Structures are given as structure tokens and as C-alpha cells.
Amino acid sequence: MELVFTGPVIEWRGPAPYYFVRVPDEESADIREVAAMATYGWGVIPVEVRIGEVAFETSLFPKDGGYLLPLKKAVRGRLGSGDDVAVEMTVSL
């Protein structure tokens, strides 16, 4: 399943800061339809992502009925909280 969307960077401050992009509602609904086939536990969904020239693998975190996409360090260095980012993402089934 291939998805393309744009969203703002969200900074979560815990013991160490983490950066995410919230997957929009429509795309989250599409992911929920295949979640049982894609998850490897705890509701996380493995994905392949491209943001600009940076490609990486990660897992979506379920949050409030949707999903958060964690951003790798190679991407974060160029972005700040609130910046819009264009995401190309493939859900690994």
C-alpha cells in the first residue's frame, strides 16, 4: 500500500525529544484496514518512507485512532517543529 501526504512536524518532549508527522485521517483509515496483516505486535506498522532525498524504514505508532510517523535523525536535522513535510510511504505487508 503506497500513500502520499503532507503534514506538520510534531515535537514530543520526553527524556529525549522525538519528532513525528501525524498520518492524516484518510490515510490512517486505509492503514487500519490492513493493520492486522501488517503489524508485528503492539499495533505498530512497519513502513518504508521517503522524505525528500532521504529514504528509511521505521514503524508507525498507533495514537488516538490514527498513526504517528517517527522521523529519523537524517530527516530531523533539516526540519523543525511545525514545518510541513511531504511524505511518500509504503506499508509493508
N, CA, C and O of each residue as an XYZ file, in Angstrom:
372
protein
N       0.847     -1.168      0.000
C       0.000      0.000      0.000
C       0.892      1.231      0.000
O       1.710      1.407      0.903
N       0.742      2.073     -0.997
C       1.538      3.292     -1.107
C       0.665      4.503     -0.774
O      -0.460      4.629     -1.258
N       1.204      5.380      0.053
C       0.489      6.579      0.487
C       1.382      7.796      0.317
O       2.597      7.715      0.499
N       0.776      8.924     -0.034
C       1.486     10.199     -0.152
C       0.660     11.231      0.598
O      -0.548     11.340      0.389
N       1.321     11.995      1.482
C       0.615     13.020      2.245
C       1.598     14.076      2.735
O       2.813     13.887      2.674
N       1.065     15.170      3.215
C       1.857     16.255      3.788
C       1.318     16.548      5.179
O       0.108     16.521      5.405
N       2.217     16.828      6.102
C       1.791     17.170      7.456
C       2.880     17.900      8.209
O       4.043     17.869      7.805
N       2.517     18.561      9.306
C       3.499     19.287     10.098
C       4.299     18.363     11.023
O       3.801     17.331     11.473
N       5.526     18.749     11.292
C       6.375     18.034     12.236
C       5.876     18.333     13.653
O       5.616     19.484     14.005
N       5.750     17.277     14.451
C       5.327     17.394     15.843
C       6.517     17.024     16.720
O       7.142     15.983     16.516
N       6.831     17.872     17.694
C       7.901     17.560     18.635
C       7.285     17.083     19.940
O       6.429     17.758     20.511
N       7.721     15.910     20.416
C       7.302     15.397     21.707
C       8.511     15.446     22.617
O       9.548     14.851     22.326
N       8.370     16.156     23.717
C       9.487     16.291     24.645
C       9.309     15.328     25.799
O       8.427     15.491     26.641
N      10.152     14.339     25.817
C      10.198     13.396     26.927
C      11.587     13.504     27.518
O      12.172     14.587     27.533
N      12.122     12.400     28.003
C      13.512     12.435     28.462
C      14.449     12.861     27.329
O      15.490     13.474     27.566
N      14.060     12.525     26.091
C      14.778     12.994     24.902
C      13.700     13.418     23.908
O      12.637     12.800     23.856
N      13.954     14.451     23.126
C      12.914     14.862     22.172
C      12.755     13.853     21.032
O      13.732     13.276     20.555
N      11.517     13.655     20.609
C      11.189     12.817     19.467
C      10.387     13.659     18.495
O       9.669     14.574     18.900
N      10.507     13.352     17.214
C       9.807     14.107     16.184
C       8.972     13.152     15.339
O       9.426     12.072     14.962
N       7.742     13.572     15.050
C       6.790     12.746     14.326
C       6.063     13.590     13.287
O       6.086     14.820     13.333
N       5.418     12.905     12.352
C       4.403     13.501     11.477
C       3.160     12.650     11.676
O       3.222     11.425     11.573
N       2.035     13.287     11.959
C       0.773     12.559     12.119
C       0.266     12.151     10.741
O       0.183     12.974      9.830
N      -0.068     10.883     10.603
C      -0.655     10.398      9.352
C      -2.090     10.930      9.305
O      -2.837     10.742     10.265
N      -2.495     11.587      8.214
C      -3.852     12.143      8.128
C      -4.937     11.068      8.301
O      -4.695      9.878      8.098
N      -6.133     11.524      8.682
C      -7.249     10.616      8.985
C      -7.568      9.659      7.839
O      -7.749      8.464      8.070
N      -7.640     10.162      6.619
C      -7.999      9.307      5.481
C      -6.978      8.190      5.283
O      -7.351      7.034      5.084
N      -5.689      8.532      5.337
C      -4.637      7.536      5.171
C      -4.600      6.585      6.364
O      -4.337      5.394      6.198
N      -4.865      7.104      7.576
C      -4.920      6.238      8.761
C      -6.028      5.206      8.629
O      -5.855      4.054      9.027
N      -7.167      5.611      8.073
C      -8.279      4.674      7.861
C      -7.871      3.569      6.892
O      -8.211      2.403      7.097
N      -7.141      3.934      5.835
C      -6.657      2.930      4.880
C      -5.704      1.948      5.567
O      -5.760      0.744      5.319
N      -4.837      2.466      6.424
C      -3.871      1.618      7.131
C      -4.591      0.682      8.100
O      -4.223     -0.487      8.212
N      -5.610      1.177      8.799
C      -6.359      0.329      9.739
C      -6.977     -0.880      9.042
O      -7.121     -1.941      9.650
N      -7.345     -0.725      7.764
C      -7.934     -1.834      7.011
C      -6.959     -2.993      6.825
O      -7.387     -4.141      6.710
N      -5.655     -2.714      6.792
C      -4.650     -3.765      6.593
C      -3.777     -3.979      7.825
O      -2.822     -4.756      7.780
N      -4.092     -3.304      8.912
C      -3.246     -3.334     10.110
C      -3.013     -4.745     10.638
O      -1.895     -5.077     11.031
N      -4.041     -5.572     10.654
C      -3.894     -6.930     11.185
C      -2.887     -7.745     10.383
O      -2.201     -8.601     10.943
N      -2.789     -7.494      9.084
C      -1.832     -8.205      8.236
C      -0.432     -7.615      8.334
O       0.553     -8.311      8.088
N      -0.339     -6.333      8.692
C       0.947     -5.639      8.652
C       1.673     -5.591      9.995
O       2.903     -5.591     10.022
N       0.949     -5.549     11.099
C       1.585     -5.347     12.395
C       2.420     -6.550     12.822
O       2.110     -7.691     12.480
N       3.473     -6.278     13.568
C       4.265     -7.359     14.148
C       4.129     -7.351     15.662
O       4.892     -8.015     16.363
N       3.155     -6.598     16.165
C       2.872     -6.569     17.600
C       2.666     -5.166     18.106
O       3.186     -4.212     17.528
N       1.914     -5.026     19.177
C       1.636     -3.754     19.852
C       0.997     -2.718     18.946
O       0.956     -1.538     19.296
N       0.498     -3.133     17.787
C      -0.179     -2.213     16.886
C       0.737     -1.389     16.004
O       0.255     -0.577     15.214
N       2.059     -1.576     16.116
C       2.975     -0.831     15.257
C       2.946     -1.409     13.846
O       2.771     -2.613     13.659
N       3.118     -0.540     12.866
C       3.016     -0.920     11.457
C       4.338     -0.597     10.756
O       4.720      0.571     10.697
N       5.049     -1.603     10.220
C       6.303     -1.328      9.512
C       6.047     -0.607      8.189
O       5.128     -0.947      7.445
N       6.877      0.390      7.917
C       6.741      1.176      6.691
C       8.112      1.517      6.114
O       9.120      1.545      6.820
N       8.113      1.774      4.815
C       9.260      2.349      4.119
C       8.862      3.773      3.765
O       7.757      4.008      3.277
N       9.758      4.725      4.008
C       9.425      6.141      3.890
C      10.459      6.861      3.038
O      11.645      6.531      3.062
N       9.995      7.843      2.291
C      10.885      8.780      1.600
C      10.401     10.178      1.923
O       9.236     10.519      1.719
N      11.329     10.982      2.436
C      11.093     12.402      2.681
C      12.233     13.135      1.999
O      13.384     13.049      2.428
N      11.913     13.850      0.944
C      12.961     14.492      0.149
C      13.864     13.426     -0.447
O      13.387     12.500     -1.104
N      15.152     13.550     -0.223
C      16.123     12.591     -0.751
C      16.427     11.464      0.230
O      17.198     10.558     -0.087
N      15.830     11.512      1.416
C      16.143     10.539      2.465
C      15.103      9.425      2.477
O      13.907      9.680      2.620
N      15.570      8.187      2.326
C      14.699      7.013      2.415
C      15.097      6.238      3.669
O      16.282      6.111      3.978
N      14.099      5.720      4.389
C      14.383      4.952      5.601
C      13.219      4.027      5.922
O      12.121      4.174      5.385
N      13.478      3.073      6.807
C      12.457      2.165      7.309
C      12.197      2.488      8.771
O      13.120      2.818      9.516
N      10.937      2.393      9.178
C      10.555      2.636     10.561
C       9.213      1.962     10.789
O       8.746      1.199      9.943
N       8.602      2.237     11.913
C       7.276      1.701     12.216
C       6.379      2.808     12.711
O       6.794      3.644     13.514
N       5.144      2.816     12.232
C       4.141      3.775     12.689
C       3.685      3.404     14.088
O       3.536      2.224     14.404
N       3.461      4.410     14.933
C       2.928      4.199     16.277
C       1.447      4.515     16.270
O       1.058      5.569     15.766
N       0.601      3.643     16.810
C      -0.818      3.982     16.909
C      -1.020      5.072     17.968
O      -0.413      5.027     19.038
N      -1.879      6.050     17.661
C      -2.133      7.147     18.601
C      -3.495      7.753     18.316
O      -3.726      8.265     17.220
N      -4.397      7.704     19.283
C      -5.712      8.351     19.198
C      -6.484      7.970     17.930
O      -7.086      8.832     17.290
N      -6.467      6.695     17.568
C      -7.212      6.230     16.400
C      -6.497      6.443     15.086
O      -7.007      6.045     14.039
N      -5.334      7.058     15.111
C      -4.534      7.290     13.907
C      -3.135      6.748     14.117
O      -2.925      5.837     14.918
N      -2.183      7.309     13.398
C      -0.798      6.846     13.484
C       0.167      8.029     13.474
O      -0.099      9.065     12.864
N       1.295      7.851     14.165
C       2.392      8.806     14.131
C       3.573      8.168     13.413
O       3.924      7.016     13.667
N       4.179      8.936     12.511
C       5.366      8.509     11.780
C       6.585      9.115     12.457
O       6.765     10.332     12.403
N       7.445      8.292     13.104
C       8.660      8.845     13.709
C       9.660      9.248     12.625
O       9.827      8.552     11.624
N      10.314     10.376     12.844
C      11.284     10.877     11.863
C      12.698     10.508     12.276
O      13.087     10.709     13.426
N      13.456      9.975     11.351
C      14.841      9.608     11.591
C      15.703     10.872     11.684
O      15.331     11.936     11.189
N      16.842     10.728     12.321
C      17.760     11.851     12.532
C      18.170     12.503     11.211
O      18.313     13.724     11.150
N      18.359     11.721     10.169
C      18.772     12.265      8.865
C      17.745     13.245      8.312
O      18.096     14.139      7.542
N      16.503     13.090      8.689
C      15.435     13.989      8.248
C      15.268     15.140      9.221
O      15.068     16.281      8.804
N      15.348     14.857     10.504
C      15.093     15.866     11.549
C      16.031     17.050     11.470
O      15.632     18.175     11.769
N      17.265     16.820     11.076
C      18.240     17.903     11.055
C      17.840     19.053     10.148
O      18.309     20.178     10.319
N      16.984     18.775      9.194
C      16.575     19.791      8.225
C      15.222     20.405      8.574
O      14.798     21.367      7.933
N      14.541     19.861      9.581
C      13.177     20.278      9.882
C      13.038     20.710     11.328
O      13.786     20.268     12.199
N      12.071     21.578     11.570
C      11.757     21.990     12.925
C      10.289     21.746     13.217
O       9.504     21.469     12.310
N       9.925     21.849     14.472
C       8.540     21.660     14.886
C       7.630     22.611     14.127
O       7.900     23.810     14.058
N       6.545     22.079     13.553
C       5.591     22.883     12.803
C       5.872     22.970     11.315
O       4.995     23.368     10.548
N       7.083     22.605     10.884
C       7.399     22.615      9.451
C       6.572     21.552      8.739
O       6.427     20.438      9.243
N       6.028     21.889      7.570
C       5.322     20.897      6.771
C       6.315     20.024      6.026
O       7.341     20.498      5.538
N       5.990     18.737      5.948
C       6.861     17.785      5.277
C       6.007     16.914      4.348
O       4.915     16.475      4.710
N       6.532     16.677      3.146
C       5.874     15.795      2.183
C       6.417     14.390      2.381
O       7.630     14.179      2.406
N       5.499     13.420      2.522
C       5.871     12.044      2.855
C       5.379     11.106      1.753
O       4.226     11.179      1.327
N       6.273     10.222      1.300
C       5.907      9.094      0.454
C       6.149      7.862      1.315
O       7.250      7.675      1.833
N       5.126      7.016      1.474
C       5.235      5.919      2.426
C       4.604      4.656      1.857
O       3.543      4.698      1.234
N       5.277      3.533      2.085
C       4.753      2.230      1.700
C       4.590      1.389      2.954
O       5.536      1.208      3.720
N       3.373      0.873      3.158
C       3.096     -0.021      4.271
C       3.580     -1.405      3.873
O       3.185     -1.931      2.833
N       4.430     -1.991      4.694
C       4.983     -3.322      4.421
C       3.987     -4.386      4.856
O       3.691     -4.514      6.044
N       3.468     -5.152      3.897
C       2.514     -6.217      4.219
C       3.183     -7.563      4.212
O       2.532     -8.577      4.462
